Amino acid sequence: MPGTGFFTHSLCRQHEMGRGHPECPERLDAIHDRLLLTGVADVLIQREAPEAPMVELELAHDRMLMASVRGLSAQVAEEQLAGGPDHLQIDPDTAVNRHTWLAALRAAGATLAATDAVMAGEMDNAFCAVRPPGHHACRNQAMGFCFFNNVAVAAKHALERHGLQRVAIVDFDVHHGNGTEDIVAGDERILMVSFFQHPLYPYSGTESRAGNLVNLPVPAYTRGLAVRELVEAHWMPRLEDFKPEMIFISAGFDAHRDDELGQLGLVEADYAWITRRIMDVAQRHAQGRIVSALEGGYHLDALARSVEAHIRVLADL
């Protein structure tokens, strides 16, 4: 009987952006340990993420971006042999090490493989515990800790390779998914719904005009009850009208009240509630098909607890 898939890869822990960087390998360790400790891991269908093929990445990204990430990773490897630095900055927040290229391929490969498995009926839904994250990666630019847009790639894959007509992307990260918006804005086959703290990096999302976007900027210190009311009033009617055949989740947990990269006030129960409402839509219109991928979440304990709450709802535990 199908269940909930869990996709990850050891290479996702090898990508590092420097000492003290919040987007660190320990994030995946915290999730892994929590799921083992609570027994949730025992009920998941665990799979190793493959590498994303270039032809699939090209559904969402320019070839020059892929060449740049690959070239920078190779450059770091060469310079390290000569005693050089172990990473190169591409912006103040984002750096490449010698493992970044392969880690990014596995992160995008996880969402692609999860999409294939869910579409084949091998799983009801799936969670991808991967890094680097993806929702700030634009069609031709890596930024904001992100290199390839894992969720956007998978959404395009579902449309182009599986023949779906309508898919939805739900983004509950504390930061606006500017990269996802860059890739999907104006594509009427995709409905993107999100909330995010504003003003906050990347300082976008409030001027969006595309009809397939539902952006809900909220001020700092907004708590879970207010977010739930916005979701009910704005996300749910659009999702119901759209009737997505599959739903993809950019699952960022940095809107948690304990996370210092944002100032929102969500807790684990809010993430469980949001997940349940997304599942309600998926069960009515998408045969339950959901693929969720890790985005933000930088307080390790809060991240681990929130991912557990999210997966418990996906797995009906």
LINKA-V123113 format. One record per backbone hydrogen bond with DSSP energy under -0.5 kcal/mol. NH is the residue of the N-H (numbers start at 0). CO is the residue of the C=O. If there is no record, write none. Layout:
NH/CO ; NH/CO
This chain:
4/2 ; 4/124 ; 5/44 ; 6/126 ; 7/46 ; 11/8 ; 12/9 ; 13/10 ; 14/10 ; 20/17 ; 23/21 ; 26/23 ; 27/24 ; 28/24 ; 29/25 ; 30/26 ; 31/27 ; 32/28 ; 33/29 ; 34/30 ; 35/31 ; 36/32 ; 37/33 ; 38/34 ; 38/35 ; 39/34 ; 40/34 ; 41/38 ; 42/39 ; 43/40 ; 44/3 ; 45/43 ; 46/5 ; 48/7 ; 51/104 ; 55/52 ; 56/52 ; 57/53 ; 58/55 ; 59/56 ; 60/56 ; 61/138 ; 64/61 ; 65/61 ; 66/62 ; 67/63 ; 68/64 ; 69/65 ; 70/66 ; 71/67 ; 72/68 ; 73/69 ; 74/70 ; 75/71 ; 76/72 ; 77/73 ; 78/74 ; 79/75 ; 80/76 ; 81/77 ; 82/79 ; 83/78 ; 87/95 ; 89/93 ; 90/93 ; 93/90 ; 95/87 ; 99/96 ; 102/98 ; 103/99 ; 104/100 ; 105/101 ; 106/102 ; 107/103 ; 108/104 ; 109/105 ; 110/106 ; 111/107 ; 112/108 ; 113/109 ; 114/110 ; 115/111 ; 116/112 ; 117/113 ; 118/114 ; 119/115 ; 120/117 ; 121/116 ; 122/116 ; 123/2 ; 124/2 ; 125/289 ; 126/4 ; 127/291 ; 128/6 ; 128/126 ; 129/127 ; 136/133 ; 137/135 ; 137/140 ; 142/145 ; 145/142 ; 146/132 ; 149/147 ; 152/148 ; 153/149 ; 154/150 ; 155/151 ; 156/152 ; 157/153 ; 158/154 ; 159/155 ; 160/156 ; 161/156 ; 161/157 ; 162/158 ; 163/157 ; 166/188 ; 167/245 ; 168/190 ; 169/247 ; 170/192 ; 171/169 ; 171/249 ; 177/175 ; 178/134 ; 179/134 ; 180/176 ; 181/177 ; 182/178 ; 183/179 ; 184/180 ; 186/183 ; 187/185 ; 189/186 ; 190/166 ; 191/189 ; 191/211 ; 192/168 ; 192/190 ; 193/213 ; 194/170 ; 195/215 ; 196/173 ; 197/217 ; 202/199 ; 212/209 ; 213/191 ; 215/193 ; 216/214 ; 217/195 ; 220/262 ; 221/218 ; 223/264 ; 226/222 ; 227/223 ; 228/224 ; 229/225 ; 230/226 ; 231/227 ; 232/228 ; 233/229 ; 234/229 ; 234/230 ; 235/230 ; 237/233 ; 238/234 ; 239/235 ; 240/236 ; 241/237 ; 242/238 ; 243/238 ; 244/165 ; 246/288 ; 247/167 ; 248/290 ; 249/169 ; 249/247 ; 250/248 ; 250/292 ; 251/249 ; 252/295 ; 255/252 ; 256/265 ; 258/255 ; 261/258 ; 264/221 ; 265/254 ; 269/266 ; 270/266 ; 271/267 ; 272/268 ; 273/269 ; 274/270 ; 275/271 ; 276/272 ; 277/273 ; 278/274 ; 279/275 ; 280/276 ; 281/277 ; 282/278 ; 283/279 ; 284/280 ; 285/281 ; 287/281 ; 288/285 ; 289/123 ; 289/287 ; 290/246 ; 291/125 ; 292/248 ; 293/127 ; 294/250 ; 299/297 ; 302/298 ; 303/299 ; 304/300 ; 305/301 ; 306/302 ; 307/303 ; 308/304 ; 309/305 ; 310/306 ; 311/307 ; 312/308 ; 313/309 ; 314/310 ; 315/312 ; 316/311
